[in-house]
Amino acid sequence: MIQDMIAIVRDYWLLLLIGQYPNGPLGGLANTLILSALSIILAFPASILFAMARLSKSRLLRWPVTALVYFTRGVPLLMLILWSYFLVPLLTGADVPSFVTMLTTLVVYQSAFLSEVVRAGIVALGPGQMDAARALGHGYMGAMRFVILPQALYNMIPSILSTFVSTIKDTTLGYVINVPDLTFAASQVNNQLLTQPFQVFLILAIVYFIICWTLTYFANRLERRITRRRAGLSGLPAASVVTPSKIVSEQL
């Protein structure tokens, strides 16, 4: 079986890496990483706005955004993908590429999850930071821009990396709407071979495991480094420092 897997990788590595490109659309692992990175980059600004709305004292801001976040987090991603796939062409009257549909769905989905990470990063700083910023003459928005968010975003880097790992795994659901990602490329390989589905999808699982394990390892190292730095600045034991990941995990 190992020899079969080596032969599959040797014969189809380019298809798994970039899909049919340049004779067709870019796909494979490259498309998976591009889709994941774009969804996080586009979702991040929206997540900051959602987090600030959820922390707002105004009910007109807090309640609708809270409902949106809870609804999005409570619905399976597959349902959101299918709704987007059938609803967006119905509303626009135009054919929307599957990549755009998947990207839009992931941006909405990850905005909800990242907003909780951002909110946890702000809460983890404690009210003293806002009081200090106000004492220096900053208004609320100035305090958030120059004092709160820079510290919170630094503390949230490991959690953002963890969200990126989850997004990479979520892209596999794009297979149901024919997004040319790594899973789709593996399916093409399987359709050509026909007799070795276990070997093909075992290779797929190994690739996803290596990528996600590597990113998770770096995220954990970053979190320990940030925790030690915060503990050194505050004079507290590292175990007692509140981190965004701790707050988020307590909410799940």
C-alpha positions as a printed NumPy array, in Angstrom:
array([[  0.   ,   0.   ,   0.   ],
       [  2.862,   2.378,   0.766],
       [  4.308,   1.74 ,  -2.671],
       [  0.909,   2.548,  -4.21 ],
       [  0.766,   5.824,  -2.27 ],
       [  4.278,   6.762,  -3.381],
       [  3.321,   6.057,  -6.992],
       [  0.162,   8.195,  -6.677],
       [  2.133,  11.12 ,  -5.273],
       [  4.792,  10.725,  -7.973],
       [  2.246,  10.667, -10.81 ],
       [ -0.308,  13.183,  -9.564],
       [  1.573,  15.582,  -7.293],
       [  1.124,  18.499,  -9.689],
       [ -2.637,  17.951,  -9.913],
       [ -2.853,  17.802,  -6.114],
       [ -0.721,  20.928,  -5.813],
       [ -2.245,  23.324,  -8.386],
       [ -5.122,  21.415, -10.02 ],
       [ -5.55 ,  21.801, -13.809],
       [ -3.567,  25.06 , -13.963],
       [ -2.37 ,  26.449, -16.432],
       [ -4.713,  24.457, -18.724],
       [ -7.638,  25.087, -16.406],
       [ -8.565,  26.874, -13.173],
       [ -6.11 ,  26.966, -10.316],
       [ -6.938,  24.249,  -7.812],
       [ -5.462,  21.731,  -5.416],
       [ -3.529,  22.682,  -2.314],
       [ -2.731,  26.156,  -3.689],
       [ -6.423,  26.976,  -4.019],
       [ -7.165,  25.625,  -0.547],
       [ -4.548,  27.883,   1.033],
       [ -5.6  ,  30.91 ,  -1.033],
       [ -9.253,  30.396,  -0.131],
       [ -8.426,  29.998,   3.563],
       [ -6.139,  33.035,   3.676],
       [ -8.563,  35.283,   1.79 ],
       [-11.466,  34.313,   4.028],
       [ -9.509,  35.185,   7.183],
       [ -8.181,  38.454,   5.728],
       [-11.644,  39.594,   4.594],
       [-13.408,  38.368,   7.738],
       [-11.038,  40.097,  10.142],
       [-12.257,  43.717,   9.687],
       [-15.875,  42.58 ,   9.997],
       [-15.037,  40.583,  13.117],
       [-13.6  ,  43.701,  14.787],
       [-16.792,  45.627,  14.042],
       [-18.931,  42.739,  15.318],
       [-16.879,  42.484,  18.508],
       [-17.123,  46.208,  19.201],
       [-20.876,  46.09 ,  18.566],
       [-21.25 ,  43.197,  21.005],
       [-19.351,  45.155,  23.646],
       [-21.352,  48.308,  22.972],
       [-23.781,  49.625,  25.575],
       [-26.288,  50.372,  22.81 ],
       [-28.91 ,  47.665,  22.496],
       [-29.577,  48.675,  18.896],
       [-26.038,  47.589,  18.058],
       [-25.528,  44.779,  20.538],
       [-28.698,  42.731,  20.083],
       [-28.788,  42.374,  16.256],
       [-25.089,  41.543,  16.048],
       [-25.357,  39.086,  18.938],
       [-28.266,  37.367,  17.183],
       [-26.29 ,  37.218,  13.922],
       [-23.216,  35.772,  15.64 ],
       [-25.172,  33.121,  17.545],
       [-27.195,  32.18 ,  14.465],
       [-24.106,  31.84 ,  12.274],
       [-22.223,  29.826,  14.891],
       [-25.251,  27.609,  15.505],
       [-25.937,  26.651,  11.875],
       [-23.798,  23.967,  10.19 ],
       [-21.401,  25.447,   7.674],
       [-22.674,  23.051,   5.024],
       [-26.144,  24.612,   5.295],
       [-24.682,  28.11 ,   4.83 ],
       [-22.76 ,  26.925,   1.765],
       [-25.868,  25.444,   0.162],
       [-27.966,  28.521,   0.975],
       [-25.346,  30.774,  -0.601],
       [-24.969,  28.507,  -3.611],
       [-28.689,  28.579,  -4.45 ],
       [-29.714,  31.966,  -3.029],
       [-27.044,  34.304,  -4.435],
       [-27.739,  33.446,  -8.129],
       [-31.468,  33.735,  -7.395],
       [-31.035,  37.252,  -5.984],
       [-28.479,  38.509,  -8.498],
       [-29.731,  36.716, -11.592],
       [-26.148,  35.84 , -12.531],
       [-24.033,  32.719, -12.312],
       [-21.635,  33.057,  -9.4  ],
       [-18.412,  30.993,  -9.5  ],
       [-18.25 ,  28.305,  -6.855],
       [-15.009,  29.791,  -5.519],
       [-16.717,  33.157,  -4.906],
       [-19.696,  31.439,  -3.274],
       [-17.429,  29.478,  -0.944],
       [-15.319,  32.532,  -0.154],
       [-18.392,  34.619,   0.686],
       [-19.769,  31.898,   2.942],
       [-16.464,  31.459,   4.755],
       [-16.119,  35.215,   5.275],
       [-19.549,  35.383,   6.932],
       [-18.928,  32.225,   8.948],
       [-15.455,  33.149,  10.132],
       [-16.499,  36.737,  10.897],
       [-18.838,  35.346,  13.535],
       [-16.185,  33.1  ,  15.059],
       [-13.381,  35.646,  14.863],
       [-15.602,  38.276,  16.477],
       [-15.678,  36.109,  19.594],
       [-11.896,  35.856,  19.495],
       [-11.582,  39.638,  19.179],
       [-14.11 ,  40.212,  21.938],
       [-12.271,  37.766,  24.184],
       [ -8.992,  39.558,  23.478],
       [-10.513,  42.88 ,  24.522],
       [-12.155,  41.424,  27.638],
       [ -8.883,  39.714,  28.641],
       [ -7.193,  43.119,  28.952],
       [ -9.526,  44.148,  31.762],
       [-11.229,  47.525,  32.317],
       [ -8.043,  49.165,  33.607],
       [ -6.677,  49.697,  30.096],
       [ -9.75 ,  51.641,  29.02 ],
       [ -9.659,  53.709,  32.221],
       [ -5.986,  54.525,  31.643],
       [ -6.65 ,  55.527,  28.033],
       [ -9.518,  57.763,  29.117],
       [ -7.264,  59.34 ,  31.734],
       [ -4.806,  60.218,  28.959],
       [ -7.54 ,  62.118,  27.14 ],
       [ -8.661,  59.54 ,  24.575],
       [-12.316,  59.144,  23.688],
       [-13.85 ,  55.694,  23.353],
       [-12.892,  55.219,  19.699],
       [ -9.441,  56.69 ,  20.265],
       [ -8.866,  54.384,  23.221],
       [ -9.944,  51.359,  21.164],
       [ -7.775,  52.366,  18.195],
       [ -4.562,  53.348,  19.955],
       [ -4.597,  51.422,  23.235],
       [ -7.043,  48.491,  23.415],
       [ -7.028,  46.939,  19.933],
       [ -3.218,  46.932,  19.401],
       [ -2.736,  44.983,  22.635],
       [ -5.733,  42.732,  22.033],
       [ -4.712,  41.921,  18.454],
       [ -1.208,  40.993,  19.588],
       [ -2.639,  38.643,  22.215],
       [ -5.028,  37.146,  19.652],
       [ -2.391,  36.028,  17.137],
       [ -2.383,  32.372,  18.342],
       [ -6.19 ,  32.245,  18.293],
       [ -6.246,  33.702,  14.793],
       [ -3.808,  31.01 ,  13.662],
       [ -6.066,  28.373,  15.234],
       [ -9.024,  29.837,  13.337],
       [ -6.961,  29.658,  10.149],
       [ -6.395,  25.955,  10.819],
       [-10.144,  25.437,  11.216],
       [-10.755,  27.333,   7.989],
       [ -8.381,  25.06 ,   6.077],
       [-10.417,  22.083,   7.241],
       [-13.695,  23.861,   6.491],
       [-12.684,  24.376,   2.851],
       [-13.146,  20.638,   2.278],
       [-16.912,  21.268,   2.32 ],
       [-16.504,  23.268,  -0.874],
       [-16.35 ,  19.903,  -2.63 ],
       [-20.179,  19.758,  -2.601],
       [-20.367,  22.824,  -4.894],
       [-17.347,  21.823,  -7.009],
       [-14.8  ,  24.251,  -5.603],
       [-11.471,  23.132,  -7.158],
       [ -9.598,  22.693,  -3.884],
       [ -7.355,  19.91 ,  -2.615],
       [-10.271,  17.584,  -1.837],
       [-11.668,  18.126,  -5.332],
       [ -8.251,  17.359,  -6.845],
       [ -8.008,  14.162,  -4.792],
       [-11.44 ,  13.17 ,  -6.082],
       [-10.217,  13.699,  -9.654],
       [ -7.237,  11.461,  -8.955],
       [ -9.543,   8.83 ,  -7.508],
       [-11.815,   8.987, -10.57 ],
       [ -8.811,   8.326, -12.809],
       [ -7.487,   5.419, -10.748],
       [-10.845,   3.92 ,  -9.661],
       [ -9.217,   1.046,  -7.761],
       [ -7.293,   2.853,  -5.01 ],
       [ -9.709,   5.164,  -3.149],
       [ -8.299,   4.307,   0.275],
       [ -4.75 ,   5.207,  -0.726],
       [ -5.833,   8.471,  -2.407],
       [ -7.849,   9.757,   0.524],
       [ -5.254,   8.563,   3.016],
       [ -2.748,  10.803,   1.2  ],
       [ -5.298,  13.606,   1.432],
       [ -5.692,  13.059,   5.173],
       [ -1.923,  13.035,   5.696],
       [ -1.494,  16.327,   3.805],
       [ -4.227,  18.022,   5.857],
       [ -2.765,  16.61 ,   9.068],
       [  0.745,  17.893,   8.319],
       [ -0.491,  21.389,   7.464],
       [ -2.875,  21.693,  10.413],
       [ -0.479,  20.119,  12.936],
       [  2.324,  22.46 ,  11.874],
       [  0.16 ,  25.568,  12.184],
       [ -1.267,  24.393,  15.514],
       [  2.235,  23.767,  16.836],
       [  3.311,  27.304,  15.973],
       [  0.075,  28.71 ,  17.42 ],
       [  0.712,  26.922,  20.73 ],
       [  4.299,  28.162,  20.855],
       [  3.181,  31.698,  20.135],
       [  0.533,  31.533,  22.847],
       [  3.056,  30.31 ,  25.434],
       [  5.474,  33.085,  24.452],
       [  2.771,  35.758,  24.675],
       [  1.575,  34.369,  28.013],
       [  5.098,  34.443,  29.451],
       [  5.602,  37.998,  28.213],
       [  2.336,  39.188,  29.732],
       [  3.146,  37.393,  32.968],
       [  6.547,  39.093,  33.083],
       [  5.009,  42.508,  32.536],
       [  2.287,  41.979,  35.13 ],
       [  4.388,  40.105,  37.683],
       [  1.846,  37.254,  37.804],
       [  2.419,  33.515,  37.291],
       [  1.957,  32.499,  33.663],
       [ -0.826,  30.048,  34.581],
       [ -2.922,  32.85 ,  36.068],
       [ -2.767,  35.13 ,  33.008],
       [ -6.105,  35.281,  31.181],
       [ -5.729,  34.698,  27.432],
       [ -8.309,  35.015,  24.637],
       [ -8.211,  31.277,  23.976],
       [ -9.134,  30.585,  27.601],
       [-12.108,  32.908,  27.418],
       [-13.291,  31.496,  24.096],
       [-12.944,  27.903,  25.335],
       [-15.02 ,  28.737,  28.396],
       [-17.816,  29.982,  26.133],
       [-17.955,  26.81 ,  24.039]])
